[in-house]
Amino acid sequence: MKLKVCGMKYVENIRSVADLQPDYMGFIFYERSKRNFEGIIPELPKGVKKTGVFVNEPMEIVVSLVEEYELEAIQLHGDESVAYIEELKRYIKHVEIIKVFGIKDDFDFSLLKGYEKTVDYFLFDTKGKERGGNGIKFDWSVLKNYPYSVPFFLSGGIDLNDIEEIRKVNASGLPIYAIDVNSKFESKPGFKETKKLKAFKKALKI
């Protein structure tokens, strides 16, 4: 499994988290988010993928920010259609695309069918009031009905107390690609606690 730390906001904190070598670092480009990123992303160590998070953003804005920040992955957290993603891929050919779906108590995985051959990864988050960063876990047992081979990120209120549950889900044979963490590792929105992240990474050996 890989590790993604999302919702980065403050330059010095970005540097200290990057030193832990997560596989992905997420920067939210969504004005309504408490973790909306503005400014300059400091140089990250090789192997840490800069990931832009977007919510129903016009395509030209996404393409512009991918180029400006040299993003290596984008996470689409809105209601982006298959057609939107196919068109977007024409302009950002070498950028990984992660499509997010919110899950509450149940989920109709047939909704993912059209995206199966279009995205690199899915990301399953808790469906809540905010577009991510709600700090709430969904019922992971829903994932046993996941019918596709597309790897996915597991997200939604994950913290240090979930180590054993993550191990169980990972041992189930599901194509879990990465664990995505955010609000449960913060001292304030956008500021991550590196000690907790280091302990989490060490416990999962990722």
Backbone as a printed PyTorch tensor [residue, N CA C, xyz], in Angstrom:
tensor([[[  0.8240,  -1.2030,   0.0000],
         [  0.0000,   0.0000,   0.0000],
         [  0.8600,   1.2550,   0.0000]],

        [[  0.3200,   2.2870,  -0.6140],
         [  0.9930,   3.5740,  -0.6260],
         [  0.2460,   4.5360,   0.3020]],

        [[  0.8740,   5.6810,   0.5530],
         [  0.2840,   6.6630,   1.4620],
         [  0.1090,   7.9960,   0.7560]],

        [[ -1.0800,   8.5710,   0.8920],
         [ -1.3530,   9.9210,   0.4000],
         [ -1.7550,  10.7850,   1.5920]],

        [[ -1.0960,  11.9330,   1.7090],
         [ -1.4480,  12.9100,   2.7340],
         [ -2.1040,  14.0740,   2.0090]],

        [[ -3.3570,  14.3310,   2.3010],
         [ -4.1180,  15.3210,   1.5470],
         [ -4.4050,  16.5750,   2.3810]],

        [[ -4.7180,  17.6610,   1.6700],
         [ -5.1080,  18.8910,   2.3380],
         [ -3.9500,  19.6940,   2.8820]],

        [[ -2.8180,  19.6870,   2.1630],
         [ -1.6530,  20.4570,   2.5980],
         [ -1.8770,  21.9410,   2.2970]],

        [[ -1.3570,  22.7990,   3.1900],
         [ -1.6630,  24.2260,   3.0480],
         [ -0.4950,  25.1590,   3.3780]],

        [[  0.3170,  24.7990,   4.3720],
         [  1.3390,  25.7010,   4.8920],
         [  2.7420,  25.2380,   4.4800]],

        [[  3.5460,  26.1760,   3.9690],
         [  4.8190,  25.8340,   3.3320],
         [  5.7440,  25.0210,   4.2390]],

        [[  5.9950,  25.4770,   5.4550],
         [  6.9130,  24.7520,   6.3290],
         [  6.3660,  23.3760,   6.7000]],

        [[  5.0610,  23.2850,   6.8660],
         [  4.4290,  22.0030,   7.1610],
         [  4.5220,  21.0720,   5.9580]],

        [[  4.3880,  21.6320,   4.7710],
         [  4.5490,  20.8350,   3.5440],
         [  5.9440,  20.2240,   3.5090]],

        [[  6.9310,  21.0430,   3.8340],
         [  8.3180,  20.5430,   3.8270],
         [  8.5330,  19.4250,   4.8470]],

        [[  7.9910,  19.6000,   6.0480],
         [  8.2200,  18.5970,   7.1020],
         [  7.4780,  17.2920,   6.7920]],

        [[  6.2920,  17.3910,   6.2110],
         [  5.5610,  16.1700,   5.8210],
         [  6.2540,  15.4980,   4.6470]],

        [[  6.7410,  16.2900,   3.6970],
         [  7.4480,  15.7290,   2.5370],
         [  8.6770,  14.9370,   2.9580]],

        [[  9.3160,  15.3440,   4.0530],
         [ 10.4940,  14.6250,   4.5600],
         [ 10.1570,  13.2020,   4.9890]],

        [[  8.8710,  12.9510,   5.2640],
         [  8.4350,  11.5990,   5.6400],
         [  8.2420,  10.7050,   4.4190]],

        [[  8.3800,  11.2750,   3.2390],
         [  8.2800,  10.5500,   1.9800],
         [  6.9370,   9.8370,   1.7730]],

        [[  5.8060,  10.5360,   1.9260],
         [  4.5530,   9.9130,   1.4980],
         [  4.5940,   9.7680,  -0.0210]],

        [[  3.8050,   8.8850,  -0.5670],
         [  3.8320,   8.6630,  -2.0180],
         [  3.1170,   9.7740,  -2.7740]],

        [[  2.0940,  10.3470,  -2.1360],
         [  1.3270,  11.4390,  -2.7390],
         [  1.1070,  12.5280,  -1.6880]],

        [[  1.1140,  13.7840,  -2.1520],
         [  0.7000,  14.8940,  -1.2960],
         [ -0.3720,  15.6760,  -2.0400]],

        [[ -1.5040,  15.8850,  -1.3680],
         [ -2.6560,  16.5020,  -2.0090],
         [ -2.7960,  17.9790,  -1.6850]],

        [[ -3.0400,  18.7660,  -2.7230],
         [ -3.2450,  20.2070,  -2.5970],
         [ -4.6260,  20.5350,  -3.1620]],

        [[ -5.4830,  21.0840,  -2.3270],
         [ -6.8810,  21.2980,  -2.6920],
         [ -7.0610,  22.6640,  -3.3570]],

        [[ -7.5360,  22.6320,  -4.5870],
         [ -7.8190,  23.8610,  -5.3240],
         [ -9.3390,  24.0200,  -5.4060]],

        [[ -9.9180,  24.4040,  -4.2870],
         [-11.3700,  24.5360,  -4.1610],
         [-11.6420,  25.6180,  -3.1300]],

        [[-12.1110,  26.7540,  -3.5840],
         [-12.2050,  27.9350,  -2.7190],
         [-13.0780,  27.7370,  -1.4850]],

        [[-14.0470,  26.8460,  -1.5640],
         [-14.9480,  26.6420,  -0.4330],
         [-14.3520,  25.7310,   0.6370]],

        [[-13.1910,  25.1780,   0.3710],
         [-12.5390,  24.2900,   1.3400],
         [-11.7130,  25.0840,   2.3420]],

        [[-11.7180,  24.6270,   3.6020],
         [-10.8740,  25.2260,   4.6410],
         [ -9.3970,  24.9730,   4.3430]],

        [[ -9.1370,  24.0420,   3.4580],
         [ -7.7630,  23.6740,   3.1240],
         [ -7.3850,  24.1360,   1.7100]],

        [[ -8.1420,  25.0800,   1.1920],
         [ -7.8580,  25.5890,  -0.1490],
         [ -6.4180,  26.0910,  -0.2240]],

        [[ -5.7060,  25.6340,  -1.2660],
         [ -4.2870,  25.9880,  -1.3810],
         [ -4.0880,  27.1650,  -2.3290]],

        [[ -3.2710,  28.1120,  -1.8530],
         [ -2.8450,  29.2360,  -2.6790],
         [ -1.3710,  29.4870,  -2.3830]],

        [[ -0.6280,  29.8520,  -3.3900],
         [  0.7780,  30.1520,  -3.1480],
         [  1.7040,  29.2500,  -3.9270]],

        [[  2.8850,  29.0410,  -3.3770],
         [  3.9190,  28.2680,  -4.0640],
         [  4.1440,  26.9520,  -3.3280]],

        [[  4.1560,  25.8700,  -4.0880],
         [  4.4790,  24.5630,  -3.5040],
         [  5.9960,  24.4160,  -3.5060]],

        [[  6.5980,  24.2180,  -2.3360],
         [  8.0600,  24.0400,  -2.3170],
         [  8.4460,  22.7580,  -3.0470]],

        [[  9.6940,  22.6850,  -3.4340],
         [ 10.1610,  21.4890,  -4.1360],
         [ 10.0070,  20.2690,  -3.2340]],

        [[  9.4260,  19.2170,  -3.7910],
         [  9.2030,  17.9880,  -3.0260],
         [ 10.2720,  16.9590,  -3.3800]],

        [[ 10.5720,  16.0470,  -2.4510],
         [ 11.5400,  14.9940,  -2.7550],
         [ 11.0670,  14.1310,  -3.9280]],

        [[ 11.9860,  13.5810,  -4.6380],
         [ 11.6640,  12.6860,  -5.7530],
         [ 10.8460,  11.5150,  -5.2310]],

        [[  9.7880,  11.1810,  -5.9350],
         [  8.9440,  10.0650,  -5.5200],
         [  7.6930,  10.4950,  -4.7930]],

        [[  7.6150,  11.7650,  -4.3860],
         [  6.4050,  12.3040,  -3.7600],
         [  5.6000,  13.0060,  -4.8530]],

        [[  4.4500,  12.4750,  -5.1800],
         [  3.6780,  13.0000,  -6.3050],
         [  2.7660,  14.1490,  -5.8750]],

        [[  2.9510,  15.2900,  -6.5360],
         [  2.0880,  16.4440,  -6.3030],
         [  0.7210,  16.1610,  -6.9170]],

        [[ -0.2940,  16.2230,  -6.0740],
         [ -1.6520,  15.8810,  -6.5000],
         [ -2.5830,  17.0730,  -6.2960]],

        [[ -3.2470,  17.4770,  -7.3570],
         [ -4.2140,  18.5630,  -7.2620],
         [ -5.6140,  18.0150,  -7.0870]],

        [[ -6.3410,  18.5780,  -6.1330],
         [ -7.7170,  18.1350,  -5.8610],
         [ -8.6810,  19.1990,  -6.3830]],

        [[ -9.6150,  18.7640,  -7.2230],
         [-10.5480,  19.6810,  -7.8780],
         [-11.9890,  19.2320,  -7.6810]],

        [[-12.9020,  20.2030,  -7.6530],
         [-14.3280,  19.9120,  -7.4920],
         [-15.1140,  20.6430,  -8.5850]],

        [[-15.5610,  19.8900,  -9.5810],
         [-16.3790,  20.4590, -10.6670],
         [-15.7460,  21.7140, -11.2710]],

        [[-14.4490,  21.6690, -11.4540],
         [-13.7110,  22.8310, -11.9590],
         [-13.7480,  22.8500, -13.4910]],

        [[-13.8940,  24.0280, -14.1020],
         [-13.8080,  24.1040, -15.5640],
         [-12.4910,  23.4910, -16.0440]],

        [[-12.5580,  22.7940, -17.1540],
         [-11.4050,  22.0470, -17.6430],
         [-10.1710,  22.9200, -17.8570]],

        [[-10.3700,  24.1370, -18.3750],
         [ -9.2220,  24.9910, -18.6590],
         [ -8.4940,  25.3990, -17.3800]],

        [[ -9.2250,  25.4920, -16.2800],
         [ -8.5970,  25.8210, -14.9870],
         [ -7.7490,  24.6430, -14.5130]],

        [[ -8.2960,  23.4460, -14.6300],
         [ -7.5460,  22.2420, -14.2270],
         [ -6.2530,  22.1350, -15.0300]],

        [[ -6.3660,  22.2680, -16.3410],
         [ -5.1880,  22.1560, -17.2090],
         [ -4.1620,  23.2250, -16.8590]],

        [[ -4.6330,  24.4470, -16.6180],
         [ -3.7380,  25.5510, -16.2740],
         [ -2.9820,  25.2890, -14.9760]],

        [[ -3.6860,  24.7760, -13.9580],
         [ -3.0410,  24.5140, -12.6680],
         [ -2.1180,  23.3010, -12.7250]],

        [[ -2.4730,  22.3160, -13.5420],
         [ -1.5760,  21.1710, -13.7470],
         [ -0.2420,  21.6610, -14.3000]],

        [[ -0.3190,  22.5730, -15.2560],
         [  0.9060,  23.0990, -15.8720],
         [  1.6630,  24.0140, -14.9110]],

        [[  0.9260,  24.8930, -14.2150],
         [  1.5700,  25.8510, -13.3130],
         [  2.3140,  25.1670, -12.1790]],

        [[  1.6860,  24.1420, -11.5860],
         [  2.2720,  23.4820, -10.4170],
         [  2.9910,  22.1800, -10.7610]],

        [[  3.0080,  21.8390, -12.0480],
         [  3.6330,  20.5830, -12.4950],
         [  3.0740,  19.3980, -11.7100]],

        [[  1.7530,  19.3270, -11.6710],
         [  1.0810,  18.2490, -10.9430],
         [  1.2960,  16.9190, -11.6520]],

        [[  1.4730,  15.8790, -10.8510],
         [  1.6790,  14.5330, -11.3960],
         [  0.4300,  13.6680, -11.2950]],

        [[ -0.5330,  14.1430, -10.5120],
         [ -1.8110,  13.4370, -10.3760],
         [ -2.8930,  14.4690, -10.0840]],

        [[ -4.1170,  14.1600, -10.4860],
         [ -5.2440,  14.9960, -10.1110],
         [ -6.3380,  14.1140,  -9.5300]],

        [[ -7.0310,  14.6810,  -8.5510],
         [ -8.1180,  13.9830,  -7.8620],
         [ -9.3980,  14.7590,  -8.1200]],

        [[-10.3550,  14.1210,  -8.7510],
         [-11.6060,  14.7800,  -9.1130],
         [-12.6650,  14.4250,  -8.0860]],

        [[-13.0500,  15.4300,  -7.3040],
         [-13.8790,  15.2130,  -6.1270],
         [-15.3150,  15.6740,  -6.3150]],

        [[-15.6770,  15.9980,  -7.5510],
         [-17.0320,  16.4900,  -7.8050],
         [-17.8820,  15.4890,  -8.5650]],

        [[-18.6650,  16.0210,  -9.5020],
         [-19.5730,  15.1760, -10.2950],
         [-19.0820,  15.0490, -11.7370]],

        [[-17.7790,  15.0130, -11.8940],
         [-17.1850,  14.9830, -13.2310],
         [-17.6230,  13.7270, -13.9930]],

        [[-18.0370,  13.9320, -15.2420],
         [-18.5420,  12.8370, -16.0660],
         [-17.3950,  12.0960, -16.7530]],

        [[-17.7270,  10.9380, -17.3070],
         [-16.7460,  10.1780, -18.0880],
         [-16.2770,  11.0170, -19.2680]],

        [[-17.2010,  11.6900, -19.9270],
         [-16.8580,  12.5220, -21.0920],
         [-15.8970,  13.6430, -20.7070]],

        [[-16.1250,  14.2440, -19.5590],
         [-15.2410,  15.3140, -19.0550],
         [-13.8260,  14.7650, -18.8780]],

        [[-13.7160,  13.5990, -18.2690],
         [-12.4020,  13.0170, -17.9980],
         [-11.7030,  12.6110, -19.2890]],

        [[-12.4520,  12.0440, -20.2230],
         [-11.8600,  11.6510, -21.5130],
         [-11.3080,  12.8720, -22.2500]],

        [[-12.0410,  13.9680, -22.2080],
         [-11.5880,  15.2030, -22.8500],
         [-10.3660,  15.7700, -22.1210]],

        [[-10.4010,  15.7320, -20.8000],
         [ -9.2970,  16.2420, -19.9920],
         [ -7.9980,  15.4990, -20.2880]],

        [[ -8.1040,  14.2030, -20.4880],
         [ -6.9220,  13.3700, -20.7380],
         [ -6.1970,  13.7530, -22.0300]],

        [[ -6.8910,  14.4050, -22.9340],
         [ -6.2640,  14.8610, -24.1730],
         [ -5.2390,  15.9550, -23.9080]],

        [[ -5.4200,  16.6850, -22.8080],
         [ -4.5590,  17.8230, -22.5050],
         [ -3.5140,  17.5250, -21.4340]],

        [[ -3.7630,  16.5020, -20.6360],
         [ -2.8150,  16.1610, -19.5610],
         [ -2.4890,  14.6670, -19.6470]],

        [[ -1.7660,  14.3140, -20.6840],
         [ -1.5720,  12.9120, -21.0480],
         [ -0.8050,  12.0870, -20.0180]],

        [[  0.1080,  12.6920, -19.2910],
         [  0.9680,  11.8970, -18.4050],
         [  0.6680,  12.1620, -16.9290]],

        [[ -0.5570,  12.5470, -16.6530],
         [ -0.9760,  12.8300, -15.2820],
         [ -1.9600,  11.7540, -14.8190]],

        [[ -1.7300,  11.1990, -13.6460],
         [ -2.6400,  10.1820, -13.1060],
         [ -3.9840,  10.8210, -12.7450]],

        [[ -5.0520,  10.1020, -13.0010],
         [ -6.3880,  10.6170, -12.6850],
         [ -7.0610,   9.7190, -11.6550]],

        [[ -7.4560,  10.3540, -10.5430],
         [ -8.1370,   9.6610,  -9.4430],
         [ -9.5550,  10.2180,  -9.3670]],

        [[-10.5540,   9.3520,  -9.4770],
         [-11.9480,   9.8140,  -9.3950],
         [-12.5370,   9.3910,  -8.0500]],

        [[-13.1060,  10.3650,  -7.3640],
         [-13.6280,  10.1430,  -6.0130],
         [-15.1240,   9.8320,  -6.0470]],

        [[-15.5190,   8.9020,  -5.1950],
         [-16.9370,   8.6070,  -4.9730],
         [-17.1880,   8.5320,  -3.4690]],

        [[-18.2410,   9.2050,  -3.0370],
         [-18.6030,   9.1960,  -1.6280],
         [-19.5140,   8.0290,  -1.2880]],

        [[-19.2290,   7.3900,  -0.1580],
         [-20.0120,   6.2410,   0.3030],
         [-20.5710,   6.5520,   1.6870]],

        [[-21.8220,   6.2150,   1.9070],
         [-22.4110,   6.3810,   3.2260],
         [-22.6570,   5.0020,   3.8290]],

        [[-23.8790,   4.5110,   3.7800],
         [-24.1770,   3.1900,   4.3510],
         [-24.1430,   2.0880,   3.3080]],

        [[-24.3230,   2.4770,   2.0520],
         [-24.3480,   1.5110,   0.9600],
         [-23.8610,   2.2280,  -0.2920]],

        [[-23.6090,   1.4630,  -1.3570],
         [-23.1560,   2.0960,  -2.5950],
         [-23.4550,   1.1890,  -3.7790]],

        [[-23.9030,   1.7950,  -4.8720],
         [-24.1710,   1.0710,  -6.1100],
         [-22.9270,   1.1480,  -6.9880]],

        [[-22.1200,   0.1070,  -6.9600],
         [-20.8580,   0.1170,  -7.6890],
         [-21.0360,   0.1130,  -9.2000]],

        [[-22.2340,  -0.1600,  -9.6820],
         [-22.4720,  -0.1030, -11.1270],
         [-22.2940,   1.3230, -11.6580]],

        [[-22.3780,   2.3180, -10.7630],
         [-22.1760,   3.7160, -11.1590],
         [-20.7490,   3.9650, -11.6570]],

        [[-19.8450,   3.0670, -11.3210],
         [-18.4450,   3.2340, -11.6930],
         [-18.1240,   2.6550, -13.0650]],

        [[-19.0640,   1.9210, -13.6200],
         [-18.8000,   1.1600, -14.8380],
         [-18.2060,   2.0060, -15.9550]],

        [[-18.8030,   3.1640, -16.2260],
         [-18.3110,   3.9960, -17.3160],
         [-16.9250,   4.5560, -17.0940]],

        [[-16.5090,   4.6350, -15.8280],
         [-15.2100,   5.2160, -15.4880],
         [-14.0850,   4.1830, -15.5050]],

        [[-14.4570,   2.9330, -15.5750],
         [-13.4990,   1.8440, -15.3650],
         [-12.2750,   1.9360, -16.2820]],

        [[-12.4940,   2.2880, -17.5470],
         [-11.3870,   2.3280, -18.5040],
         [-10.8620,   3.7500, -18.7300]],

        [[-11.3440,   4.6810, -17.9080],
         [-11.0060,   6.0960, -18.1070],
         [-10.0620,   6.6290, -17.0480]],

        [[-10.1730,   6.1250, -15.8230],
         [ -9.3610,   6.6450, -14.7230],
         [ -8.2560,   5.6650, -14.3540]],

        [[ -7.2520,   6.1750, -13.6540],
         [ -6.1680,   5.3080, -13.1620],
         [ -6.5500,   4.6600, -11.8360]],

        [[ -7.2700,   5.4360, -11.0060],
         [ -7.6660,   4.9530,  -9.6860],
         [ -9.0270,   5.5270,  -9.3080]],

        [[ -9.7140,   4.8050,  -8.4440],
         [-10.8650,   5.3680,  -7.7410],
         [-10.3860,   5.7620,  -6.3430]],

        [[-11.1570,   6.6280,  -5.7140],
         [-10.9350,   6.9280,  -4.2980],
         [-12.2920,   6.8960,  -3.6140]],

        [[-12.3930,   6.1030,  -2.5590],
         [-13.6480,   5.9930,  -1.8230],
         [-13.5320,   6.7660,  -0.5160]],

        [[-14.4040,   7.7580,  -0.3840],
         [-14.4100,   8.6470,   0.7720],
         [-15.7920,   8.5640,   1.4190]],

        [[-15.9100,   9.1430,   2.5980],
         [-17.2050,   9.1710,   3.2810],
         [-18.0670,  10.2820,   2.7020]],

        [[-19.2750,   9.9350,   2.3250],
         [-20.2110,  10.9430,   1.8210],
         [-20.6880,  11.7750,   3.0040]],

        [[-20.4170,  13.0870,   2.9610],
         [-20.7740,  13.9400,   4.0850],
         [-21.0840,  15.3520,   3.6550]],

        [[-21.1520,  16.2320,   4.6300],
         [-21.5040,  17.6300,   4.3860],
         [-20.4800,  18.3150,   3.4860]],

        [[-19.1910,  18.0450,   3.7420],
         [-18.1260,  18.6550,   2.9510],
         [-17.6710,  17.7000,   1.8550]],

        [[-16.9750,  18.2600,   0.8510],
         [-16.3970,  17.4410,  -0.2260],
         [-15.0500,  16.9120,   0.2420]],

        [[-15.0760,  16.0260,   1.2380],
         [-13.8480,  15.4830,   1.8120],
         [-13.4810,  16.2110,   3.0900]],

        [[-12.5990,  15.5870,   3.8880],
         [-12.1420,  16.1970,   5.1300],
         [-13.2090,  16.2550,   6.2050]],

        [[-14.1830,  15.3230,   6.1450],
         [-15.2540,  15.3060,   7.1400],
         [-14.8380,  14.6350,   8.4440]],

        [[-13.7730,  13.8440,   8.3820],
         [-13.2900,  13.1660,   9.5910],
         [-14.1670,  12.0120,  10.0400]],

        [[-14.9440,  11.4450,   9.1010],
         [-15.8660,  10.3530,   9.4360],
         [-15.5630,   9.1470,   8.5530]],

        [[-15.5880,   7.9750,   9.1480],
         [-15.3740,   6.7370,   8.3970],
         [-16.6890,   6.1910,   7.8650]],

        [[-16.6540,   5.6100,   6.6710],
         [-17.8250,   4.8800,   6.1970],
         [-17.6490,   3.4000,   6.5380]],

        [[-18.6930,   2.6210,   6.3150],
         [-18.6620,   1.1960,   6.6350],
         [-17.8510,   0.4570,   5.5670]],

        [[-16.6360,   0.0780,   5.9170],
         [-15.7420,  -0.5520,   4.9380],
         [-16.2340,  -1.9100,   4.4520]],

        [[-17.1750,  -2.5080,   5.1500],
         [-17.6990,  -3.8030,   4.6960],
         [-18.4030,  -3.6770,   3.3460]],

        [[-18.8290,  -2.4600,   2.9930],
         [-19.4520,  -2.2030,   1.6880],
         [-18.4970,  -2.5820,   0.5590]],

        [[-17.2120,  -2.4520,   0.8090],
         [-16.2110,  -2.6740,  -0.2360],
         [-16.1260,  -4.1230,  -0.6940]],

        [[-16.6750,  -5.0200,   0.0870],
         [-16.6180,  -6.4340,  -0.3210],
         [-17.3850,  -6.6670,  -1.6190]],

        [[-18.2580,  -5.7260,  -1.9770],
         [-19.0280,  -5.8380,  -3.2170],
         [-18.3590,  -5.1480,  -4.4040]],

        [[-17.1490,  -4.6390,  -4.1950],
         [-16.4380,  -3.9530,  -5.2780],
         [-16.0980,  -4.9550,  -6.3800]],

        [[-16.5980,  -4.7390,  -7.6180],
         [-16.4670,  -5.7630,  -8.6460],
         [-15.3600,  -5.5330,  -9.6780]],

        [[-14.5930,  -4.4610,  -9.5430],
         [-13.6520,  -4.1070, -10.6010],
         [-12.2050,  -4.3870, -10.2180]],

        [[-11.3340,  -4.3150, -11.2100],
         [ -9.9020,  -4.5190, -10.9600],
         [ -9.1580,  -3.1890, -10.8110]],

        [[ -9.8480,  -2.0730, -11.0670],
         [ -9.2100,  -0.7530, -10.9340],
         [ -8.7860,  -0.5530,  -9.4750]],

        [[ -7.5230,  -0.2750,  -9.2200],
         [ -7.0700,  -0.0590,  -7.8350],
         [ -7.7240,   1.1840,  -7.2440]],

        [[ -7.8230,   1.2170,  -5.9170],
         [ -8.4530,   2.3840,  -5.2970],
         [ -7.7200,   2.8600,  -4.0450]],

        [[ -7.9330,   4.1480,  -3.7540],
         [ -7.4810,   4.7710,  -2.5200],
         [ -8.6060,   4.6350,  -1.5000]],

        [[ -8.2510,   4.3360,  -0.2660],
         [ -9.2290,   4.2620,   0.8160],
         [ -9.0850,   5.5090,   1.6800]],

        [[-10.1930,   6.2320,   1.8700],
         [-10.1490,   7.5050,   2.5610],
         [-11.3470,   7.6320,   3.4990]],

        [[-11.3680,   8.7220,   4.2650],
         [-12.5260,   9.0150,   5.1100],
         [-12.2870,   8.7870,   6.5940]],

        [[-11.8310,   9.8100,   7.2980],
         [-11.7100,   9.7410,   8.7630],
         [-10.7200,   8.7240,   9.2860]],

        [[ -9.7230,   8.3750,   8.4960],
         [ -8.7390,   7.3690,   8.9200],
         [ -7.7490,   7.9760,   9.9110]],

        [[ -7.4860,   7.2310,  10.9920],
         [ -6.4970,   7.6900,  11.9700],
         [ -5.6870,   6.5150,  12.5030]],

        [[ -4.8850,   6.7680,  13.5330],
         [ -3.9900,   5.7450,  14.0830],
         [ -4.7320,   4.5430,  14.6590]],

        [[ -5.9960,   4.7370,  15.0320],
         [ -6.7690,   3.6430,  15.6150],
         [ -7.2700,   2.6460,  14.5740]],

        [[ -7.0270,   2.9220,  13.3050],
         [ -7.5630,   2.0750,  12.2340],
         [ -6.5420,   1.1020,  11.6540]],

        [[ -5.3850,   1.0150,  12.2640],
         [ -4.3120,   0.1780,  11.7140],
         [ -4.7670,  -1.2650,  11.4750]],

        [[ -5.3570,  -1.8810,  12.4930],
         [ -5.7570,  -3.2820,  12.3640],
         [ -6.8450,  -3.4660,  11.3060]],

        [[ -7.8000,  -2.5460,  11.2690],
         [ -8.8690,  -2.6320,  10.2670],
         [ -8.3090,  -2.4870,   8.8600]],

        [[ -7.3390,  -1.6010,   8.6880],
         [ -6.7110,  -1.4290,   7.3730],
         [ -6.0170,  -2.7210,   6.9630]],

        [[ -5.3400,  -3.3490,   7.9090],
         [ -4.6510,  -4.6100,   7.6100],
         [ -5.6440,  -5.6900,   7.1710]],

        [[ -6.7840,  -5.7270,   7.8520],
         [ -7.8080,  -6.7240,   7.5000],
         [ -8.3530,  -6.4970,   6.0970]],

        [[ -8.6660,  -5.2440,   5.7910],
         [ -9.1940,  -4.9230,   4.4590],
         [ -8.1430,  -5.2180,   3.3960]],

        [[ -6.9070,  -4.8900,   3.6970],
         [ -5.8250,  -5.1260,   2.7380],
         [ -5.6060,  -6.6140,   2.4910]],

        [[ -5.8420,  -7.4250,   3.5210],
         [ -5.6500,  -8.8790,   3.3950],
         [ -6.8270,  -9.5620,   2.7060]],

        [[ -7.8860,  -8.8020,   2.4330],
         [ -9.1010,  -9.4010,   1.8570],
         [ -9.0020,  -9.6740,   0.3630]],

        [[ -7.9360,  -9.1820,  -0.2570],
         [ -7.7730,  -9.4030,  -1.6910],
         [ -8.3050,  -8.2680,  -2.5510]],

        [[ -8.8960,  -7.2500,  -1.9270],
         [ -9.3600,  -6.0830,  -2.6750],
         [ -8.1620,  -5.2990,  -3.2140]],

        [[ -8.3200,  -4.6560,  -4.3800],
         [ -7.1740,  -3.9420,  -4.9720],
         [ -6.9270,  -2.5720,  -4.3480]],

        [[ -6.6260,  -2.5520,  -3.0550],
         [ -6.3370,  -1.2900,  -2.3800],
         [ -4.9420,  -0.8260,  -2.7960]],

        [[ -4.8910,   0.3610,  -3.3550],
         [ -3.6310,   0.9030,  -3.8410],
         [ -2.9620,   1.8010,  -2.7990]],

        [[ -3.7920,   2.5820,  -2.0960],
         [ -3.2280,   3.5600,  -1.1630],
         [ -4.2170,   3.9090,  -0.0600]],

        [[ -3.6640,   4.4030,   1.0360],
         [ -4.4570,   4.9550,   2.1330],
         [ -4.3270,   6.4720,   2.0680]],

        [[ -5.4550,   7.1550,   2.1510],
         [ -5.4850,   8.6160,   2.0600],
         [ -5.8770,   9.1790,   3.4210]],

        [[ -5.0190,  10.0200,   3.9830],
         [ -5.3160,  10.5950,   5.3050],
         [ -5.3710,  12.1210,   5.2200]],

        [[ -6.1340,  12.7070,   6.1410],
         [ -6.2950,  14.1500,   6.1170],
         [ -6.5920,  14.6780,   7.5200]],

        [[ -7.8680,  14.9210,   7.8110],
         [ -8.2610,  15.6970,   8.9910],
         [ -7.8590,  15.0780,  10.3310]],

        [[ -7.8080,  13.7590,  10.4290],
         [ -7.4810,  13.1120,  11.7050],
         [ -6.0050,  13.2490,  12.0880]],

        [[ -5.2150,  13.8020,  11.1920],
         [ -3.7930,  14.0050,  11.4760],
         [ -3.4550,  15.4930,  11.5430]],

        [[ -4.4580,  16.3160,  11.8280],
         [ -4.2790,  17.7580,  11.8330],
         [ -4.3890,  18.3640,  13.2380]],

        [[ -3.6430,  19.4480,  13.4420],
         [ -3.8290,  20.2640,  14.6370],
         [ -4.7570,  21.4410,  14.3260]],

        [[ -4.8570,  21.7680,  13.0360],
         [ -5.8300,  22.7430,  12.5240],
         [ -5.9780,  22.4410,  11.0350]],

        [[ -7.0600,  22.8910,  10.3810],
         [ -7.2540,  22.5630,   8.9690],
         [ -6.0420,  22.9220,   8.1010]],

        [[ -5.4910,  21.8960,   7.4690],
         [ -4.3590,  22.1070,   6.5720],
         [ -2.9950,  21.9490,   7.2020]],

        [[ -2.9300,  21.8180,   8.5360],
         [ -1.6380,  21.6810,   9.2200],
         [ -1.5410,  20.2830,   9.8210]],

        [[ -0.6430,  19.4590,   9.2650],
         [ -0.5310,  18.0630,   9.6640],
         [  0.4750,  17.8620,  10.7900]],

        [[  0.1620,  16.8910,  11.6590],
         [  1.0430,  16.5390,  12.7730],
         [  2.0040,  15.4520,  12.3110]],

        [[  3.2490,  15.8260,  12.1250],
         [  4.2150,  14.8990,  11.5350],
         [  4.5030,  13.6920,  12.4260]],

        [[  4.4520,  13.8680,  13.7540],
         [  4.7080,  12.7300,  14.6490],
         [  3.6570,  11.6360,  14.4600]],

        [[  2.4020,  12.0520,  14.3550],
         [  1.3270,  11.0780,  14.1400],
         [  1.4450,  10.4000,  12.7780]],

        [[  1.7990,  11.1920,  11.7610],
         [  1.9720,  10.6210,  10.4170],
         [  3.1200,   9.6220,  10.3920]],

        [[  4.1850,   9.9580,  11.0780],
         [  5.3650,   9.0670,  11.1160],
         [  4.9880,   7.7540,  11.8050]],

        [[  4.2430,   7.8350,  12.8970],
         [  3.8200,   6.6320,  13.6150],
         [  2.8860,   5.7780,  12.7570]],

        [[  1.9970,   6.4310,  12.0360],
         [  1.0530,   5.7360,  11.1550],
         [  1.7970,   5.0130,  10.0340]],

        [[  2.7230,   5.7100,   9.4200],
         [  3.5110,   5.1420,   8.3160],
         [  4.3360,   3.9510,   8.7980]],

        [[  4.9100,   4.0900,   9.9770],
         [  5.7340,   3.0070,  10.5320],
         [  4.8710,   1.8000,  10.8670]],

        [[  3.7030,   2.0320,  11.4510],
         [  2.8140,   0.9180,  11.8540],
         [  2.3350,   0.1180,  10.6480]],

        [[  2.0660,   0.8140,   9.5490],
         [  1.5790,   0.1200,   8.3430],
         [  2.7190,  -0.3330,   7.4310]],

        [[  3.9260,   0.1160,   7.7670],
         [  5.1090,  -0.2330,   6.9510],
         [  4.9200,   0.2190,   5.5130]],

        [[  4.4830,   1.4740,   5.3650],
         [  4.2980,   2.0370,   4.0220],
         [  5.0770,   3.3310,   3.8890]]])
